Amino acid sequence: MSDQQSVRQSGPATVSAAATSRERRTVPGPGSEDTRLAVEIRELVAHGDMDEARDRFAGLVATHQRRASRIAYQYLRDAAEADEAVQDAFVKAFGHIASYREAWPFEVWFTRILINGCLDRRKARARRDRWFAPADETPHDETRVPFGGVAELDPEAQLLARERRARLSAAIDRLDGRQRTVFMLCHYGDCTPREVSAMTGLNESTVRVHLFRAARKLRALLGAKS
Amino acid sequence: MIGRSEHLQDDRLVECYFSDRGGEPLDPPAVEHLADCESCGIRYAELVTFLDDMRTTSDAETDAVFTAERLHQQQEQILRRLEHASRSARVISFPGQSSSHPTAVAGRVAPRWLAAAAAAGLFVGAVGGTLVHSGFERSVTSMHVASNATASARLAPSPAVLLNAPANLSDNIDDDAFLMQLEFALERPHTQELQPFDALTPHVRPVGVNDIR
């Protein structure tokens, strides 16, 4: 059996069944389409052709905004704030496109900008929470977020889904800062440990250790079978 | 080659999961072992179910929040911001000035405004400095009187109660800068030369029942 083959194809039947429901990600290399596009945009900006650069950047936005929104939302747990964080990250990426180097895919470079923005927002929120009395009892979107076609679900299912989301969110919040970042990027951002290493500046083996510890802690917190 | 007696550790299973998810090549001995060992296969299946379930839940949640329409609006907003950011700033001429002699007017008016602004700044600075100085002296002389009022100060609510939540996010950014400065100032070690003043200053301290009696 070759290395490239999925583990689950070689494992028990239950495992291979689970594999079919999951999408695998193609790792973008330094020569990927996004990276080439980012380099082109950099050249256009360098030549002062801003309109064309903006038009092409719209393509990058369309490609990455869903993933970026997912990461930002998992980090911040607030739709409006996640929206702003994503917008800021794209604007900042365009503003600093001259400093982009194609040694790493655009996705890695952009995600680093996004994560830094999200971390700043979390710090700012923590600081605000220390000094300000909350005016609103529902700061997050937990109570108003519908859950995947929730309109068709009965109230009991809605309640269970909401409780499940709350437990999940609370468990992730209890992770150590680095563990949380690494887990978020790998699990929700579809990044490989190598990419996370490039984004965070951590050693790749350290990333793997954080990832394992995060997964172990989450399983313990969420009561999964060990 | 991993023997059947040496089962895969949890960290190897997690590594296999994320490698598989990221499309990276997997460790061949681990793949072989998972194919042969039923116990490890079951453990791996449980791990996969747990992590896949987490991912499915969060994906569904995010998709519900960030609908296609919202993402479209977000994209338009980003492009608007980019367009706005790349537009060069315009210089607006001072109202009421004659447009027929722009260079002569600019040459004459600018020094006059500069002089007026400098004079106003000097005046405000001098008055403000005097007031602050006199206020400081008054506070030092009345310190003994003020120390009697510490009981009421002890009952003062914490800053978290005194301050209300910010109205919007732009205010939050200003507040955040202010709070950062505040926290920085609070964390600074006390200066030796200011210790006598600190000793004279009334402080809010926790009060026991016996103290009140």
Interface residues (C-beta under 8 A of the other chain):
Chain A: M1 D3 Q4 Q5 S6 V7 R8 S10 G11 P12 T14 V15 A18 A19 S21 R22 R24 R25 T26 V27 M50 R54 F57 A58 V61 A62 Q65 R66 S69 R70 Y73 Q74 A79 A80 E81 A82 D83 E84 V86 Q87 F90 V91 F94 G95 A124 R127 R128 R130 W131 F132 A133 P134 A135 D136 D141 V145 P146 F147 G148 V150 R164 R165 L168 C186 H187 Y188 D190 C191 T192 P193 R194 R208 V209 L211 F212 A215 R216 L218 R219 L222 A224 K225
Chain B: D10 D11 V14 E15 C16 F18 S19 D20 R21 G22 G23 E24 P25 L26 D27 P28 A30 V31 E32 L34 A35 E38 G41 I42 Y44 A45 E46 L47 V48 T49 F50 L51 D52 M54 R55 T57 S58 D59 A60 E61 T62 D63 A64 V65 F66 R70 L71 Q74 Q75 Q77 I78 L79 R81 L82 E83 A85 S86 P159 A160 V161 L163 N164 A165 P166 L169 N172 I173 D175 D176 L179 M180 L182 E183
